[in-house]
Amino acid sequence: MKKLWIALPVLAIAAIAFYSYKSKKVPTQALLERRQTIEDQSAKRMPASLPDSTKNKVNALPSKKREFIGDKKLVMKNGKIRYTNKPSKNWLSKLQSSLNRGTPKDTTIDIKPERSLVMLEGTLGKNTEQVVVVFNSKNNRNSYRAMVDSQTGKIIRTWDHTINENKKPMSLTPYPLQSN
């Protein structure tokens, strides 16, 4: 008799679980339509791991419009900017040749223009380009960002340098470290 009282609740719970599982298997028409629209929308989206071709085109060629950086108060007050240089079409090749001078032959240099700028100092403006310079060699890869003169191709300022650390393999010993 005790076994029957134990078996009945277990059997009832199993029947309820089976019924709820069976009822969830049959979706309604609204759920089917919603699932179909979500699948259609996700099919239209591109995965984030694939590069966007329009993004690469924009980065490869800087825009013709130049952004102004620096103190704009005097320019807004006077309304005139006197430029100290003129943009040159071959600034990139000049920069490439100057960077190639001191590098080994097995090192390749990639220069990626990011944006065109006008650096303001008072009422004077200097046309510049912001680029990413990447040095690739057999054992090493270094990169940095640079501000380059648009006329001469000379580097004005650099930042975001790659920091390489000499990493030694760590070995564990049963003895504590000793200082001499």
Residue pairs with C-beta under 8 A, 6 or more apart in sequence:
27 35
46 52
59 112
59 113
59 114
60 112
60 113
61 113
62 113
62 114
62 115
62 116
62 129
63 115
63 116
64 116
65 116
66 116
66 117
66 118
66 127
67 115
67 116
67 117
67 118
68 75
68 117
68 118
68 120
68 125
69 117
69 118
69 119
69 120
70 119
70 120
70 121
71 120
71 121
71 122
72 120
74 122
74 123
75 81
75 120
75 123
75 125
78 123
80 123
81 118
81 120
81 123
81 124
81 125
82 123
82 124
82 125
83 118
83 124
83 125
83 126
83 127
84 124
84 125
84 126
85 126
85 127
85 149
85 150
85 151
85 152
86 127
86 150
86 151
87 116
87 127
87 150
87 151
88 94
88 150
88 151
88 152
88 153
90 153
91 129
91 148
91 149
91 150
91 151
91 152
91 153
92 111
92 113
92 153
93 153
94 152
94 153
94 154
95 111
95 131
95 148
95 153
95 154
95 155
96 109
96 111
98 153
98 154
99 109
99 111
99 133
100 109
103 109
103 135
104 137
106 137
106 138
107 135
107 136
107 137
108 135
108 136
108 137
109 133
109 134
109 135
109 136
110 133
110 134
110 136
111 131
111 132
111 133
111 134
112 131
112 132
112 134
113 129
113 130
113 131
114 129
114 130
114 131
114 132
114 145
115 129
115 130
116 127
116 128
116 129
116 130
116 150
117 127
117 128
117 129
117 130
117 147
118 125
118 126
118 127
118 128
119 125
119 126
119 128
119 147
119 156
126 149
127 149
127 150
127 151
128 147
128 148
128 149
128 150
128 156
129 147
129 148
129 150
130 145
130 146
130 147
130 148
131 145
131 146
131 148
132 143
132 144
132 145
132 146
133 143
133 144
133 145
133 146
134 141
134 142
134 143
135 141
135 142
135 143
140 164
141 162
142 161
142 162
142 164
143 160
143 161
143 162
144 158
144 159
144 160
144 161
144 162
145 158
145 159
145 160
146 155
146 156
146 157
146 158
146 159
147 155
147 156
147 157
147 158
148 154
148 155
148 156
149 155
149 156
